[in-house]
Amino acid sequence: MMHEQKALLDADLQQVVKRLNSEETSVEPYREDYRRLLKNHGKMIRASLLLIFARAHEGSPSQPLAFESPVVTGAAAIEMLHLATLVHDDVLDEANTRRGEPTVHTIRGNKAAIYLGDLILSRYMEIMAEIAPSTDFIREQAGTVCEIVGGELLQESARGNTSVTRAYYERAIGGKTAALFRLACTTGVKLGADSPSPELLPAAHDFGQHLGMAFQIIDDIGDFDVAHDSGKPKLEDIRDQIYTLPVILGLESDPSFQPIVELHDPLRVLDYLQAHPQLIEAAKDAARQEITQAQQALEGAPSTPASPPSLRP
């Protein structure tokens, strides 16, 4: 049964990819850049979540979604929102590559990259407006974009601040990452049924929020795992003076760690964390707790047709 569900999800994702590939822009000088950005979509975790929750009311579906389905369109739009944020991140982080491809700002410059990110973001809103089942749906989409930007601003405000607290960190990642996971899940519920189950919508909300928190914590831990080639540069956060959970836990527990962090030497920080493995383990425990809460959110809710993405800290 699980194999059949996975195959169905894969088929749905293929339709989402086709939908992304069908997107065009009328801004002629940047048509190829726009198309290339949308093709570099990665694993499409957020689209997968939308598809899973859209199908939750169907029981045991057996046919892939049609290309014209609002669910496929919505899943493609959610990925476009995610991709727009990545384009902006790459400019701010001065990243040279993204998923093995040159970033657009290295080819076209920062201004063009920012405008292309804005163009994708605008198109996401336009698509969602076209398929919106209600004004509340649009309000949720727009409000979540505000949350995402707010989370990024919170992170930026704490750059280089060795007094940053765990609560502040959790608030920042709750906006910049978890809000989009949550939106993907609730959007799936709303697009997948004319009358969403009263049990499923809050379950999707809480599941997405906790899964997104776990995802970001695990991603932040991975920045210090220099032995594992994840395809992403290592020690980027600490190099940019962004202090994530392992560092924050060290700062809170050991005053002698602060002067090490303030040297702005990523290797010195890495040496400290490797000498204090309990900090990485404590961060992993935090991610595990979020995963447990995500699983608990689904208890009693209608079953989903495919298993949500697995995260193993």
C-alpha positions in Angstrom: 0.0 0.0 0.0 2.8 2.4 0.9 4.5 1.7 -2.4 1.3 2.6 -4.3 0.9 5.8 -2.3 4.5 6.8 -3.0 4.0 6.1 -6.8 0.9 8.2 -6.8 2.6 11.1 -5.1 5.5 10.8 -7.6 3.0 11.0 -10.5 1.4 14.1 -9.0 4.8 15.7 -8.5 5.6 15.1 -12.2 2.5 17.1 -13.0 3.7 19.9 -10.8 7.0 19.9 -12.6 5.2 20.2 -15.9 3.2 23.1 -14.5 6.4 24.8 -13.4 8.0 24.2 -16.8 5.0 25.7 -18.5 5.5 29.1 -16.8 6.7 31.9 -18.9 7.4 35.6 -18.5 6.7 38.3 -21.0 9.9 40.2 -19.9 11.8 39.1 -23.0 15.5 39.8 -21.9 15.0 37.5 -18.8 12.8 34.7 -20.2 15.6 32.1 -20.0 16.7 33.2 -16.5 13.1 32.9 -15.3 12.7 29.5 -16.8 16.0 28.3 -15.4 15.1 29.4 -11.9 11.8 27.5 -12.0 13.5 24.3 -13.3 16.0 24.3 -10.4 13.3 23.3 -7.9 15.0 20.6 -5.8 13.0 18.0 -3.9 9.8 19.9 -3.8 9.0 19.0 -0.1 6.5 21.9 0.2 4.7 20.8 -2.9 4.6 17.3 -1.7 3.0 18.4 1.6 0.3 20.3 -0.3 -0.4 17.2 -2.5 -0.6 14.9 0.5 -3.1 17.0 2.4 -5.1 17.7 -0.7 -5.7 14.0 -1.1 -6.4 13.3 2.6 -10.2 13.4 2.1 -10.2 10.9 -0.8 -9.7 7.7 1.1 -7.7 5.5 -1.3 -7.2 7.5 -4.6 -5.8 5.6 -7.5 -5.4 8.1 -10.3 -2.8 10.9 -10.6 -4.1 14.5 -10.6 -4.8 16.2 -13.9 -2.4 18.9 -15.1 -5.3 21.4 -14.9 -6.2 20.5 -11.3 -6.2 23.5 -8.9 -4.2 21.3 -6.5 -1.4 20.9 -9.1 -1.5 24.6 -9.8 -1.4 25.4 -6.1 1.5 23.1 -5.5 3.4 24.7 -8.3 2.6 28.1 -6.9 3.9 27.1 -3.4 7.1 26.0 -5.0 7.4 29.4 -6.8 7.0 31.2 -3.5 9.8 29.1 -2.0 12.0 29.6 -5.1 11.5 33.4 -4.9 12.8 33.4 -1.3 15.8 31.4 -2.4 16.7 33.9 -5.2 16.6 36.7 -2.6 18.6 34.6 -0.1 21.3 33.9 -2.7 21.8 37.6 -3.3 22.0 38.4 0.4 24.3 35.5 1.2 26.5 36.1 -1.9 26.0 32.4 -2.8 27.7 31.3 -6.0 25.7 28.2 -6.6 22.3 26.7 -5.8 21.7 23.0 -6.2 24.8 22.7 -8.4 23.8 25.6 -10.7 25.2 29.1 -10.9 23.0 31.6 -9.0 21.3 34.2 -11.1 23.0 37.1 -9.5 26.4 35.7 -10.5 25.2 35.8 -14.1 22.9 38.8 -14.2 23.9 40.9 -11.2 22.1 41.6 -7.9 19.5 44.0 -9.2 18.2 41.7 -11.9 18.2 38.8 -9.5 16.1 40.7 -6.9 13.7 41.7 -9.5 13.4 38.2 -10.9 12.7 37.0 -7.4 10.0 39.6 -7.1 8.6 38.6 -10.5 8.3 34.9 -9.3 6.7 36.1 -6.0 4.2 38.2 -7.9 3.3 35.4 -10.2 2.7 33.1 -7.2 0.2 35.6 -5.8 -1.5 35.9 -9.2 -1.8 32.2 -9.6 -3.2 31.8 -6.1 -5.7 34.5 -6.7 -6.9 32.7 -9.8 -7.6 29.5 -8.0 -8.7 30.9 -4.6 -11.8 29.3 -3.2 -12.4 32.3 -0.9 -11.1 35.7 0.2 -9.9 34.0 3.4 -7.7 31.8 1.3 -6.0 34.8 -0.2 -5.7 36.5 3.1 -3.8 33.4 4.5 -1.5 33.4 1.5 -0.6 37.1 1.9 -0.4 36.9 5.7 2.0 34.0 5.5 4.3 35.9 3.1 4.4 38.6 5.7 5.4 36.0 8.3 8.2 34.6 6.1 9.6 38.1 5.5 9.2 38.9 9.2 11.2 35.8 10.2 14.0 36.8 7.8 14.1 40.2 9.3 14.2 38.8 12.9 17.2 36.7 11.8 18.9 39.6 10.2 18.3 41.8 13.3 20.1 39.2 15.5 23.1 38.9 13.2 26.3 39.1 15.3 24.4 39.3 18.6 25.9 36.7 21.0 23.0 37.4 23.4 20.4 36.0 21.1 18.1 33.6 22.9 16.7 30.2 21.9 13.2 31.7 22.1 14.2 34.4 19.6 15.8 31.8 17.3 12.6 29.7 17.4 10.5 32.8 16.6 12.7 33.6 13.6 12.7 30.1 12.1 9.0 29.8 12.9 8.5 32.6 10.4 11.2 32.2 7.8 10.7 28.4 7.4 7.9 26.8 9.4 5.3 29.3 8.1 5.7 28.1 4.5 5.5 24.4 5.6 2.3 25.2 7.5 0.9 27.1 4.5 1.6 24.2 2.1 -0.3 21.8 4.4 -3.4 24.1 5.0 -3.5 25.1 1.3 -3.6 21.4 0.3 -6.6 20.9 2.6 -8.4 23.9 1.3 -7.8 23.1 -2.4 -8.5 19.4 -2.1 -12.0 19.5 -0.8 -15.1 21.8 -1.1 -15.7 21.3 2.6 -12.5 20.5 4.4 -12.8 18.3 7.5 -13.0 20.3 10.7 -10.4 17.9 12.2 -8.0 18.0 9.3 -7.4 21.7 8.9 -6.1 22.4 12.5 -4.1 19.1 12.2 -2.5 20.2 9.0 -1.7 23.6 10.5 0.0 22.2 13.5 1.7 19.4 11.6 3.2 21.8 9.1 4.4 24.3 11.8 6.2 21.6 13.8 7.6 19.8 10.7 9.0 23.1 9.4 10.6 23.9 12.8 12.3 20.5 12.8 13.4 20.9 9.2 15.2 24.2 9.9 16.8 23.0 13.1 18.1 19.9 11.2 19.3 22.1 8.3 21.1 24.3 10.8 22.8 21.4 12.4 23.9 20.2 9.0 25.9 23.4 8.5 28.4 22.1 11.0 28.5 18.5 9.6 31.6 19.1 7.5 32.2 15.4 7.0 29.0 15.0 5.1 28.7 16.5 1.6 25.1 17.7 1.3 25.8 19.8 -1.8 25.7 23.0 0.3 28.6 25.1 1.6 29.5 24.4 5.2 29.9 26.8 8.1 28.0 29.5 6.2 25.8 30.6 9.1 28.6 31.1 11.5 30.7 32.8 8.8 27.7 35.2 8.3 27.4 35.7 12.1 24.0 33.9 12.1 23.8 32.0 15.4 21.7 28.9 15.1 20.6 26.5 17.9 23.9 24.6 18.6 25.7 27.9 19.0 23.0 29.5 21.0 22.9 26.5 23.4 26.7 26.9 23.8 26.4 30.6 24.5 23.7 30.0 27.1 25.6 27.3 28.9 29.2 28.4 28.8 30.4 32.1 29.1 33.8 31.1 27.8 32.3 30.3 24.4 31.3 33.9 23.7 34.8 35.3 23.1 35.4 32.3 20.7 32.3 33.2 18.7 33.3 36.8 18.6 36.5 35.9 16.9 34.4 35.3 13.8 36.5 32.3 13.0 34.2 29.4 11.8 36.9 26.8 12.4 37.3 27.9 16.0 33.6 27.6 16.6 33.5 24.2 14.8 36.4 23.0 17.1 34.4 24.0 20.2 31.2 22.2 19.0 33.2 19.1 18.2 34.7 19.2 21.7 31.2 19.6 23.2 29.1 17.1 21.2 26.3 17.5 23.8 25.3 20.8 22.1 24.7 19.2 18.7 22.9 16.4 20.5 20.7 18.8 22.4 19.8 20.6 19.1 18.9 17.2 17.6 16.7 16.5 20.6 14.9 19.8 19.9 14.3 18.6 16.3 13.0 15.2 17.6 10.6 17.0 19.9 9.2 19.0 17.0 8.8 15.8 14.9 7.0 14.1 17.8 4.6 17.1 18.0 4.1 17.0 14.3 3.1 13.3 14.5 0.8 14.0 17.5 -0.9 16.7 15.5 -2.1 14.0 13.0 -3.5 11.7 15.7 -7.3 11.4 15.2 -7.2 13.3 11.9 -8.3 11.7 8.7 -5.4 9.6 7.3 -3.3 10.9 4.5 -2.7 8.9 1.2 1.1 9.0 1.4 3.6 9.4 4.2 4.8 12.9 5.0 8.5 13.6 4.4 10.8 11.8 6.9 13.3 13.8 8.9 15.9 12.1 10.9 18.1 14.3 13.1 
